[in-house]
Amino acid sequence: MGECRLSEFALAEEALPALSKGMLCMADRLFLCCRLWTKARANGADLLWRASKSFPLPCFERLSDGSYRSVLYHNTSDRRHGRNGVPVRVIEYQLPGVAKAEPLYRLVTSILDPDQAPAQELAPLYHDRWELETALDELKTHLRGPRIVLRSKTPDLVRQEFYGLVLKHFAIRGLMHEAALRADQDPERLSFTHTVRILRRRLPQSGAIPPSAVNEILERRAASSRGLRKRRGVKRNRTKFPVIRIRARPERPNYSPVISIT
C-alpha cells in the first residue's frame, strides 16, 4: 500500500526484502525483468514468475519434463554479447479444453532442477495464485460495496480505514474456515457473499456471532477458485452519458485444468 504516484513495480520492490529462503514467490508477467529477479533472489527465495509471449527467452537446453534452460539479461547489449546472464528455467504449457484460454503460457522459475520441481507441478501451482485476485474482489466488491470509496481525507486515516477493511475480511474468512473444519470440507467451497449476508443479518440482533450462524454458512456452496482465470479490469473514465453495464458471471471451473507441457 502506497501513494497514488507509486507504481505496482515500485511497491513490489519494497516488498522483496520480506522474502527468505524456503519461500516460493509467484508474480504476474508485469514484474519479470532481470533487475527485479536478481533483487528477489537476494535472500534465497525461489521464484515462479509468468513471462509475456514476447519476452525473449532463448532455449539452450531441453529438459526431461519438457521445460528448458534459458537466461535473463539485464539489457539488450548483454543479450547480444551473451554476458552477465542469470540462468533460469522456462515452462511452456497450454490449457486444452478450457474456454478462452490463451494459446500458450510461459513461466520462469529459479528452480533449475526438474526433479526438484517438475513442470507438471509448477504449472498448476501458478494458477492457484488467482486466489489472491478472488480475495481482492471480496474486499473491493462485497465488503466495501458498489460505488463506495474510502471516505477518509488524510493518508493516515486512509491507511486506518484500509486496515479495518482487511481485518474485517480476515475475521469473515476465519469464521468460514471454522465452519469448514466442523463439516470436514474445503473452505474454498463455501460462499463468501452468503457468509457476509448472514453476518449482516445476525450481528445487529445478537451483538456477537451466534453458533447457529456457523451452520448457516455451510448451507450454501461456491465453485472452487482453484484454477480461476480472470482478466485485469480497467477503470473507465467518468462520463456525463449513461453507461449500460452487462454483468457477466466469471468463469469458475470446478476442476483443476489439464496442463499440456509443450
C-alpha positions as CSV (number, residue, x, y, z in Angstrom):
1,M,0.0,0.0,0.0
2,G,1.5,3.3,-1.0
3,E,0.8,6.7,-2.5
4,C,-1.1,7.1,-5.8
5,R,2.1,8.2,-7.5
6,L,3.8,4.9,-6.8
7,S,3.5,2.1,-9.5
8,E,2.9,-1.6,-8.8
9,F,6.6,-2.1,-9.8
10,A,7.8,0.3,-7.1
11,L,5.6,-1.3,-4.5
12,A,6.8,-4.7,-5.4
13,E,10.4,-3.6,-4.9
14,E,9.6,-2.5,-1.3
15,A,8.1,-6.0,-0.6
16,L,11.0,-8.0,-1.8
17,P,13.2,-7.8,1.4
18,A,10.5,-9.8,3.1
19,L,11.3,-12.9,1.0
20,S,13.6,-15.5,2.6
21,K,14.9,-19.0,1.9
22,G,12.3,-21.7,1.7
23,M,9.7,-19.4,0.2
24,L,8.3,-19.6,-3.4
25,C,7.3,-16.2,-4.8
26,M,4.9,-16.1,-7.7
27,A,4.3,-12.9,-9.7
28,D,2.5,-11.8,-12.8
29,R,4.2,-11.0,-16.2
30,L,4.3,-7.3,-15.4
31,F,7.2,-7.8,-13.0
32,L,9.6,-10.0,-15.0
33,C,12.9,-8.3,-15.5
34,C,16.5,-9.2,-14.6
35,R,16.9,-6.4,-12.1
36,L,13.8,-7.3,-10.1
37,W,14.5,-11.0,-10.4
38,T,18.0,-10.6,-9.0
39,K,16.7,-8.5,-6.1
40,A,14.0,-11.0,-5.3
41,R,16.6,-13.8,-5.3
42,A,19.0,-12.0,-2.9
43,N,17.6,-13.6,0.3
44,G,17.4,-17.1,-1.2
45,A,13.7,-17.4,-2.1
46,D,12.7,-19.4,-5.1
47,L,10.7,-17.7,-7.9
48,L,7.9,-18.7,-10.3
49,W,7.0,-15.7,-12.4
50,R,5.0,-15.5,-15.6
51,A,6.5,-14.2,-18.8
52,S,4.7,-12.5,-21.6
53,K,4.8,-14.2,-25.0
54,S,7.1,-11.5,-26.4
55,F,9.7,-11.7,-23.6
56,P,13.0,-13.0,-25.1
57,L,13.8,-16.4,-23.5
58,P,16.1,-18.4,-25.8
59,C,16.1,-22.2,-25.4
60,F,19.7,-23.5,-24.5
61,E,18.8,-27.0,-23.3
62,R,15.6,-29.0,-23.4
63,L,15.0,-30.9,-20.1
64,S,13.3,-34.2,-19.3
65,D,10.0,-32.7,-18.1
66,G,9.5,-30.5,-21.2
67,S,10.9,-27.3,-19.7
68,Y,14.1,-25.8,-20.9
69,R,17.1,-23.8,-19.6
70,S,17.4,-20.1,-20.6
71,V,19.0,-16.9,-19.4
72,L,17.7,-13.5,-18.3
73,Y,19.8,-10.5,-19.3
74,H,20.0,-7.0,-17.8
75,N,19.8,-5.2,-21.1
76,T,19.9,-5.6,-24.9
77,S,23.7,-5.2,-25.1
78,D,24.3,-8.1,-22.6
79,R,21.8,-10.2,-24.5
80,R,23.6,-9.5,-27.8
81,H,27.0,-10.4,-26.4
82,G,25.8,-13.2,-24.2
83,R,27.3,-11.8,-21.0
84,N,26.1,-11.2,-17.4
85,G,23.2,-13.6,-17.8
86,V,21.1,-15.1,-15.0
87,P,20.3,-18.8,-15.5
88,V,16.6,-19.7,-15.3
89,R,14.2,-22.5,-16.3
90,V,11.3,-21.9,-18.6
91,I,8.0,-23.9,-18.6
92,E,5.7,-23.5,-21.6
93,Y,2.2,-25.1,-21.5
94,Q,-1.3,-25.0,-22.8
95,L,-4.8,-25.5,-21.2
96,P,-6.6,-27.7,-23.8
97,G,-10.4,-27.7,-23.4
98,V,-10.5,-24.5,-21.2
99,A,-12.7,-21.8,-22.8
100,K,-11.0,-18.5,-23.5
101,A,-7.6,-19.9,-22.5
102,E,-4.6,-18.3,-24.1
103,P,-2.7,-20.2,-26.8
104,L,0.5,-20.5,-24.7
105,Y,1.5,-19.8,-21.1
106,R,5.1,-19.3,-20.1
107,L,6.5,-19.5,-16.6
108,V,10.1,-18.7,-15.5
109,T,11.5,-20.3,-12.4
110,S,14.7,-20.1,-10.4
111,I,14.4,-23.9,-9.6
112,L,16.7,-25.3,-12.3
113,D,16.5,-29.0,-11.4
114,P,13.3,-30.5,-13.0
115,D,13.5,-33.4,-10.5
116,Q,13.1,-31.0,-7.6
117,A,10.1,-29.3,-9.1
118,P,8.7,-30.9,-12.3
119,A,6.8,-28.7,-14.8
120,Q,3.6,-30.7,-14.2
121,E,3.6,-29.5,-10.6
122,L,4.7,-25.9,-11.1
123,A,2.2,-25.1,-13.8
124,P,-1.0,-25.9,-11.8
125,L,0.6,-24.3,-8.8
126,Y,0.9,-20.9,-10.5
127,H,-2.8,-20.9,-11.3
128,D,-3.6,-21.1,-7.6
129,R,-2.1,-17.5,-7.5
130,W,-5.5,-16.3,-8.8
131,E,-7.0,-17.0,-5.3
132,L,-5.4,-13.6,-4.4
133,E,-7.4,-11.9,-7.1
134,T,-10.5,-13.5,-5.6
135,A,-9.6,-12.0,-2.2
136,L,-9.2,-8.6,-3.8
137,D,-12.7,-8.9,-5.4
138,E,-14.1,-9.8,-2.0
139,L,-12.6,-6.7,-0.4
140,K,-13.5,-4.2,-3.2
141,T,-16.9,-5.5,-4.2
142,H,-18.6,-7.5,-1.4
143,L,-17.3,-5.7,1.7
144,R,-16.7,-2.2,0.6
145,G,-19.9,-2.2,-1.6
146,P,-20.6,-0.9,-5.1
147,R,-19.8,2.8,-5.8
148,I,-18.4,3.2,-2.2
149,V,-14.9,4.7,-1.8
150,L,-12.7,5.2,1.3
151,R,-14.1,8.3,2.9
152,S,-11.0,9.5,4.8
153,K,-9.2,12.6,3.6
154,T,-5.7,12.2,5.1
155,P,-3.1,9.4,4.3
156,D,-3.0,8.2,7.9
157,L,-6.8,7.9,8.1
158,V,-7.0,6.1,4.7
159,R,-4.5,3.5,6.0
160,Q,-6.5,3.1,9.2
161,E,-9.7,2.6,7.2
162,F,-8.0,0.1,4.8
163,Y,-6.5,-1.9,7.7
164,G,-10.0,-2.1,9.3
165,L,-11.4,-3.4,6.0
166,V,-8.6,-6.0,5.8
167,L,-9.3,-7.1,9.4
168,K,-13.0,-7.4,8.6
169,H,-12.1,-9.7,5.7
170,F,-9.8,-11.8,7.9
171,A,-12.5,-12.2,10.5
172,I,-15.0,-13.4,8.0
173,R,-12.6,-15.8,6.3
174,G,-11.6,-17.1,9.8
175,L,-15.3,-17.9,10.5
176,M,-15.6,-19.7,7.2
177,H,-12.6,-21.7,8.0
178,E,-14.0,-22.7,11.4
179,A,-17.3,-23.8,9.7
180,A,-15.4,-25.8,7.1
181,L,-13.4,-27.6,9.8
182,R,-16.5,-28.6,11.7
183,A,-18.0,-30.1,8.5
184,D,-14.7,-31.5,7.3
185,Q,-15.0,-29.6,4.0
186,D,-12.7,-27.4,1.8
187,P,-13.1,-23.7,2.9
188,E,-12.8,-22.7,-0.7
189,R,-16.2,-24.3,-1.4
190,L,-18.1,-22.0,1.0
191,S,-19.7,-18.9,-0.4
192,F,-18.1,-15.6,0.8
193,T,-21.1,-13.5,-0.2
194,H,-23.5,-15.9,1.6
195,T,-21.4,-15.6,4.8
196,V,-21.4,-11.7,4.5
197,R,-25.2,-11.7,4.2
198,I,-25.6,-14.0,7.3
199,L,-23.4,-11.7,9.4
200,R,-25.1,-8.5,8.3
201,R,-28.4,-10.1,9.2
202,R,-27.5,-11.7,12.6
203,L,-25.0,-9.3,14.2
204,P,-27.4,-6.4,14.8
205,Q,-29.6,-8.8,16.8
206,S,-27.0,-10.6,18.9
207,G,-24.0,-8.3,19.1
208,A,-21.8,-11.3,18.6
209,I,-21.5,-14.2,16.2
210,P,-24.0,-16.8,17.3
211,P,-23.2,-20.6,17.0
212,S,-26.1,-21.1,14.6
213,A,-24.5,-18.7,12.1
214,V,-21.8,-21.2,11.5
215,N,-24.4,-23.8,10.5
216,E,-26.0,-21.3,8.1
217,I,-22.6,-20.7,6.4
218,L,-22.5,-24.4,5.5
219,E,-25.8,-24.2,3.7
220,R,-24.5,-22.7,0.5
221,R,-21.5,-23.8,-1.6
222,A,-19.5,-21.9,-4.1
223,A,-17.4,-23.0,-7.0
224,S,-13.7,-23.5,-6.1
225,S,-11.4,-20.6,-7.0
226,R,-8.6,-23.0,-7.8
227,G,-7.8,-22.8,-11.5
228,L,-9.7,-19.5,-11.8
229,R,-8.6,-17.2,-14.6
230,K,-9.6,-13.5,-14.7
231,R,-8.8,-10.7,-16.9
232,R,-7.5,-7.5,-15.4
233,G,-10.2,-4.9,-15.0
234,V,-9.7,-1.4,-16.3
235,K,-11.4,1.6,-14.7
236,R,-13.5,3.7,-17.1
237,N,-13.3,7.4,-17.2
238,R,-16.4,9.2,-15.8
239,T,-18.7,10.5,-18.5
240,K,-22.0,12.5,-18.5
241,F,-23.6,9.9,-20.6
242,P,-25.3,6.8,-19.0
243,V,-23.3,3.6,-19.1
244,I,-25.1,0.3,-19.7
245,R,-23.4,-2.4,-17.7
246,I,-23.9,-6.0,-18.5
247,R,-22.8,-8.1,-15.6
248,A,-21.4,-11.4,-16.8
249,R,-20.6,-14.2,-14.3
250,P,-16.9,-15.0,-14.4
251,E,-16.0,-18.5,-15.5
252,R,-15.2,-20.5,-12.4
253,P,-14.2,-24.1,-13.3
254,N,-14.8,-26.7,-10.6
255,Y,-11.8,-28.7,-11.7
256,S,-8.1,-28.4,-12.0
257,P,-7.2,-27.5,-15.6
258,V,-5.4,-30.1,-17.7
259,I,-1.8,-29.0,-18.3
260,S,-0.2,-29.8,-21.6
261,I,3.5,-29.1,-21.5
262,T,4.8,-28.1,-24.9
